[in-house]
């Protein structure tokens, strides 16, 4: 895999418009180095590398790989019926976000899986929930994403995996936490994904991993009335989304996906460089773009360490079995 090398000179290592909370398209065109195709590596002069990115058009993609991305996109859209939306706070200012996997519990010194009790209870009432099918789909999604990262940036995949295993953290594919029990392709604890013209403020993250994987998938909008008539989840050649660039304002670098009908993957140093997703839109409202990112959360690592070393006051892990039982209990109360 060959990359185009771009070095950011010292003169470009500053925000050209610090007064703009959301970098305007005019500022992008005037000051930024904009990338929108191929494979790139961006390195600020005399500093650590910033990012690697690759654009992969659907028309050039092997059919098996395209089908894999279609299944993965369908998986993420399907997960929205099991998860609560992340409340808008912190950097997020627009769009919708969901988190899937494991996190530190917000109410006690333990860790839990992201899930919606209300959604599980509803599916249980309608007998729509199949635990084994759900488990298989999560394992498949984790392994598919791992294979893409390993092919794209093998050293980043190894760094992810070393952090996960070295800290005995729960894997994204685990429905129940089992210390030291990992699949060969396990590499992260959770992922977030966004839709519906998501945008956020410039920010740095505070996760355990120095590098993170992010990606963008153009899809038919699941909120559009014609969505269920589509054969494929992936967008077609009429994909019309504009804006939504992913920017590094202090390096004057932007990754652009305007009307790009394909997958873009990027790994970047999330704790070192300010980054931002700008507002985007589909004039026809027929399309949206799924953005996803993988993290190993520092607070989760502290919670797991406390649990394993007996420093946790609560001997409790909110895994899938616990969520299902809570949902069943809720069903019983409703039905009484």
C-alpha positions as CSV (number, residue, x, y, z in Angstrom):
1,X,0.0,0.0,0.0
2,X,1.6,3.3,-1.1
3,X,0.8,6.7,0.4
4,X,1.3,10.2,-0.8
5,X,3.5,12.0,1.7
6,X,2.5,15.5,2.7
7,X,4.7,17.5,5.1
8,X,3.0,20.5,7.0
9,X,5.6,23.4,7.1
10,X,6.0,25.4,10.3
11,X,4.2,28.3,8.7
12,X,1.0,26.2,8.4
13,X,1.0,24.8,11.9
14,X,-1.5,27.3,13.2
15,X,-5.3,27.9,12.9
16,X,-5.8,30.5,10.2
17,X,-9.2,31.5,11.6
18,X,-9.2,30.9,15.4
19,X,-12.3,33.1,15.7
20,X,-14.4,30.6,13.7
21,X,-16.0,28.0,15.8
22,X,-16.9,26.2,12.6
23,X,-14.4,26.6,9.9
24,X,-16.2,28.1,6.8
25,X,-15.9,26.6,3.4
26,X,-14.3,29.9,2.3
27,X,-11.6,29.4,4.9
28,X,-11.0,25.8,3.8
29,X,-10.6,26.8,0.2
30,X,-8.3,29.7,1.0
31,X,-5.9,28.2,3.6
32,X,-6.3,24.5,3.9
33,X,-4.6,21.6,2.2
34,X,-7.7,19.6,1.2
35,X,-7.4,15.8,0.4
36,X,-10.3,14.0,-1.3
37,X,-8.8,10.9,-3.0
38,X,-6.1,8.3,-2.9
39,X,-3.9,7.4,0.1
40,X,-2.1,10.0,2.2
41,X,0.2,10.4,5.2
42,X,0.4,13.8,6.8
43,X,3.4,14.7,8.9
44,X,3.9,18.1,10.5
45,X,7.5,19.2,10.1
46,X,9.6,18.1,13.2
47,X,6.6,16.5,14.9
48,X,4.9,13.1,15.2
49,X,2.8,12.0,12.2
50,X,-0.7,13.5,12.2
51,X,-2.7,11.0,10.1
52,X,-3.0,8.3,7.4
53,X,-6.1,8.3,5.2
54,X,-7.4,6.4,2.3
55,X,-10.4,6.9,0.0
56,X,-11.8,3.7,-1.6
57,X,-14.5,4.3,-4.3
58,X,-17.3,1.6,-4.4
59,X,-16.8,1.3,-8.2
60,X,-13.2,0.2,-7.7
61,X,-13.9,-2.1,-4.7
62,X,-14.0,-5.9,-4.8
63,X,-17.6,-7.0,-4.6
64,X,-16.9,-9.1,-1.5
65,X,-15.4,-6.0,0.3
66,X,-18.3,-3.8,-0.8
67,X,-20.8,-6.4,0.5
68,X,-18.9,-6.4,3.8
69,X,-19.2,-2.7,4.1
70,X,-22.9,-2.9,3.2
71,X,-23.5,-5.5,6.0
72,X,-21.5,-3.4,8.5
73,X,-23.5,-0.2,7.7
74,X,-26.7,-2.2,8.1
75,X,-25.4,-3.5,11.4
76,X,-24.8,0.0,12.7
77,X,-28.2,1.3,11.6
78,X,-29.8,-1.8,13.2
79,X,-28.0,-1.1,16.5
80,X,-29.8,2.2,16.8
81,X,-32.9,0.2,17.9
82,X,-30.9,-1.3,20.8
83,X,-29.1,1.9,22.0
84,X,-30.0,5.2,23.4
85,X,-28.7,8.3,21.5
86,X,-25.7,9.9,23.2
87,X,-27.0,13.2,24.7
88,X,-25.6,16.3,23.0
89,X,-22.8,17.5,25.2
90,X,-19.1,18.3,25.0
91,X,-17.9,18.8,21.5
92,X,-21.1,17.6,19.7
93,X,-23.4,20.3,18.4
94,X,-25.5,18.7,15.7
95,X,-26.6,15.3,14.4
96,X,-27.1,12.0,16.2
97,X,-24.5,9.8,18.0
98,X,-24.7,6.3,19.4
99,X,-22.1,4.4,21.4
100,X,-21.7,0.6,21.3
101,X,-19.6,-1.6,23.5
102,X,-18.2,-1.2,27.0
103,X,-17.8,1.9,29.2
104,X,-17.4,2.9,32.8
105,X,-20.6,2.9,34.7
106,X,-21.9,6.5,35.2
107,X,-23.5,5.6,38.6
108,X,-21.0,3.4,40.3
109,X,-17.4,2.2,40.2
110,X,-17.8,-0.5,37.7
111,X,-18.3,-1.0,33.9
112,X,-21.2,-1.8,31.7
113,X,-22.2,-2.4,28.1
114,X,-24.0,0.3,26.2
115,X,-27.6,-0.7,25.8
116,X,-31.2,0.6,26.1
117,X,-33.3,-1.1,28.7
118,X,-36.4,0.4,27.1
119,X,-35.5,-0.9,23.7
120,X,-34.7,-4.4,25.0
121,X,-37.9,-4.5,26.9
122,X,-39.9,-3.5,23.8
123,X,-38.2,-6.2,21.7
124,X,-38.7,-8.8,24.4
125,X,-42.4,-8.0,24.5
126,X,-42.7,-8.4,20.8
127,X,-40.4,-11.5,20.9
128,X,-38.0,-9.8,18.4
129,X,-34.8,-10.2,20.4
130,X,-32.6,-13.2,19.7
131,X,-29.6,-13.3,21.9
132,X,-27.6,-15.7,19.8
133,X,-28.2,-13.8,16.6
134,X,-27.3,-10.6,18.3
135,X,-24.0,-12.1,19.6
136,X,-23.1,-13.4,16.2
137,X,-23.7,-10.1,14.5
138,X,-21.6,-8.2,17.0
139,X,-18.7,-10.7,16.7
140,X,-18.9,-10.4,12.9
141,X,-18.9,-6.6,13.0
142,X,-15.9,-6.5,15.3
143,X,-13.9,-8.9,13.2
144,X,-14.8,-7.2,9.9
145,X,-13.7,-3.8,11.2
146,X,-10.5,-5.4,12.7
147,X,-9.7,-6.9,9.3
148,X,-10.1,-3.5,7.6
149,X,-7.8,-1.7,10.2
150,X,-5.2,-4.5,10.1
151,X,-5.0,-4.2,6.3
152,X,-5.0,-0.4,6.3
153,X,-2.7,0.3,9.3
154,X,-1.3,-2.9,10.8
155,X,0.9,-1.1,13.4
156,X,-2.1,0.8,14.7
157,X,-4.1,-2.4,14.9
158,X,-1.3,-4.0,17.0
159,X,-1.2,-0.9,19.3
160,X,-5.0,-1.2,19.9
161,X,-4.7,-4.9,20.6
162,X,-1.8,-4.6,23.0
163,X,-3.7,-2.0,25.0
164,X,-6.8,-4.1,25.1
165,X,-5.2,-7.3,26.1
166,X,-2.5,-5.7,28.3
167,X,-5.1,-4.0,30.4
168,X,-7.5,-6.9,30.5
169,X,-10.2,-4.8,29.1
170,X,-13.5,-6.1,27.8
171,X,-13.7,-6.5,24.0
172,X,-16.3,-5.0,21.8
173,X,-17.3,-8.6,20.7
174,X,-17.7,-9.9,24.3
175,X,-21.3,-10.1,25.5
176,X,-20.0,-11.1,29.0
177,X,-16.7,-9.9,30.4
178,X,-14.2,-12.7,30.7
179,X,-10.7,-11.7,31.8
180,X,-8.1,-12.8,29.4
181,X,-10.5,-14.4,26.9
182,X,-10.0,-12.8,23.5
183,X,-10.6,-13.6,19.9
184,X,-7.6,-13.2,17.5
185,X,-9.1,-10.1,16.0
186,X,-10.3,-8.3,19.1
187,X,-8.9,-4.8,19.2
188,X,-11.2,-2.3,20.9
189,X,-13.7,-2.0,23.7
190,X,-16.3,0.3,22.0
191,X,-17.1,2.4,19.0
192,X,-19.2,5.4,18.5
193,X,-21.1,6.2,15.3
194,X,-22.9,9.2,14.0
195,X,-25.5,10.1,11.4
196,X,-27.9,12.9,10.3
197,X,-25.4,15.7,9.6
198,X,-23.3,15.3,12.7
199,X,-21.0,18.1,13.6
200,X,-18.8,19.0,16.5
201,X,-16.4,21.7,17.9
202,X,-12.6,21.4,17.6
203,X,-11.4,19.2,20.4
204,X,-8.8,16.6,21.6
205,X,-9.8,13.3,23.1
206,X,-8.5,11.8,26.3
207,X,-8.5,8.1,25.5
208,X,-5.9,5.4,26.3
209,X,-5.0,4.9,22.7
210,X,-2.8,7.5,21.0
211,X,-4.1,6.5,17.6
212,X,-7.7,6.0,16.7
213,X,-9.5,4.6,13.7
214,X,-12.3,6.7,12.1
215,X,-14.3,6.1,9.0
216,X,-17.1,7.4,6.8
217,X,-19.7,5.4,5.0
218,X,-22.2,7.0,2.6
219,X,-25.6,5.5,3.0
220,X,-29.3,5.9,2.1
221,X,-30.9,7.9,4.9
222,X,-32.8,5.5,7.2
223,X,-35.2,8.4,8.1
224,X,-36.1,8.9,4.4
225,X,-39.5,7.5,3.4
226,X,-38.0,5.5,0.6
227,X,-35.2,3.9,2.7
228,X,-36.9,0.5,3.0
229,X,-37.3,0.3,-0.8
230,X,-33.6,0.3,-1.3
231,X,-31.8,-3.0,-2.1
232,X,-28.5,-1.7,-0.7
233,X,-27.8,0.3,2.4
234,X,-24.8,1.9,0.7
235,X,-25.4,5.0,-1.3
236,X,-25.5,5.0,-5.1
237,X,-23.8,7.2,-7.7
238,X,-26.4,10.0,-7.0
239,X,-25.0,10.5,-3.5
240,X,-25.3,14.3,-3.0
241,X,-23.9,15.2,0.5
242,X,-21.7,18.3,0.7
243,X,-19.7,19.6,3.5
244,X,-19.0,17.4,6.5
245,X,-15.2,17.6,6.1
246,X,-13.0,16.3,8.9
247,X,-10.4,19.0,9.7
248,X,-7.3,19.6,11.7
249,X,-7.4,23.3,12.2
250,X,-4.0,23.8,13.7
251,X,-2.4,22.0,10.8
252,X,-4.7,23.5,8.1
253,X,-5.5,20.0,6.8
254,X,-9.0,18.8,5.7
255,X,-10.3,15.4,4.6
256,X,-13.1,16.0,2.2
257,X,-15.9,13.5,1.2
258,X,-18.1,15.8,-0.8
259,X,-20.3,13.6,-3.0
260,X,-17.7,10.8,-2.5
261,X,-19.4,7.5,-3.1
262,X,-17.1,5.1,-1.3
263,X,-15.4,4.4,2.1
264,X,-12.8,6.7,3.7
265,X,-10.7,5.3,6.5
266,X,-8.3,7.4,8.6
267,X,-6.1,6.8,11.7
268,X,-4.9,9.9,13.5
269,X,-3.4,11.0,16.9
270,X,-6.5,11.9,18.7
271,X,-4.9,13.2,21.9
272,X,-2.3,15.4,20.3
273,X,-4.1,17.3,17.5
274,X,-7.4,19.3,17.5
275,X,-9.9,17.8,15.2
276,X,-13.4,18.6,14.1
277,X,-16.3,17.4,11.9
278,X,-18.0,20.3,10.0
279,X,-21.7,20.6,9.2
280,X,-22.8,18.6,6.1
281,X,-26.1,18.2,4.3
282,X,-27.8,16.2,1.6
283,X,-30.0,18.6,-0.5
284,X,-32.3,15.7,-1.4
285,X,-32.5,14.4,2.2
286,X,-32.2,11.0,0.6
287,X,-28.7,10.3,1.9
288,X,-26.6,10.6,5.1
289,X,-23.1,9.7,6.1
290,X,-22.2,7.3,8.9
291,X,-19.1,8.3,10.7
292,X,-17.6,5.9,13.2
293,X,-14.6,5.8,15.5
294,X,-13.0,3.2,17.8
295,X,-11.7,4.0,21.3
296,X,-10.2,2.5,24.4
297,X,-11.5,4.7,27.1
298,X,-9.1,5.7,30.0
299,X,-12.0,5.8,32.5
300,X,-13.0,2.3,31.5
301,X,-9.4,1.1,32.0
302,X,-9.3,2.6,35.5
303,X,-12.7,0.9,36.4
304,X,-11.5,-2.5,35.1
305,X,-8.2,-2.2,37.0
306,X,-10.1,-1.3,40.2
307,X,-12.5,-4.3,39.7
308,X,-9.6,-6.8,39.1
309,X,-7.6,-5.6,42.1
310,X,-10.5,-5.5,44.6
311,X,-10.7,-1.7,44.8
312,X,-14.3,-1.5,43.5
313,X,-17.0,-1.2,46.1
314,X,-19.5,-2.9,43.7
315,X,-19.0,-6.5,42.5
316,X,-21.1,-5.7,39.5
317,X,-20.6,-5.8,35.7
318,X,-23.5,-4.6,33.5
319,X,-23.1,-7.1,30.7
320,X,-25.7,-8.2,28.1
321,X,-27.1,-10.9,30.4
322,X,-27.7,-8.2,33.1
323,X,-29.4,-5.9,30.6
324,X,-31.7,-8.7,29.3
325,X,-32.7,-9.6,32.8
326,X,-33.5,-6.0,33.6
327,X,-35.5,-5.7,30.4
328,X,-37.4,-8.9,31.3
329,X,-38.1,-7.5,34.8
330,X,-39.4,-4.3,33.2
331,X,-41.7,-6.3,30.9
332,X,-43.2,-8.2,33.9
333,X,-44.0,-4.9,35.6
334,X,-45.6,-3.5,32.5
335,X,-47.6,-6.6,31.9
336,X,-49.0,-6.8,35.5
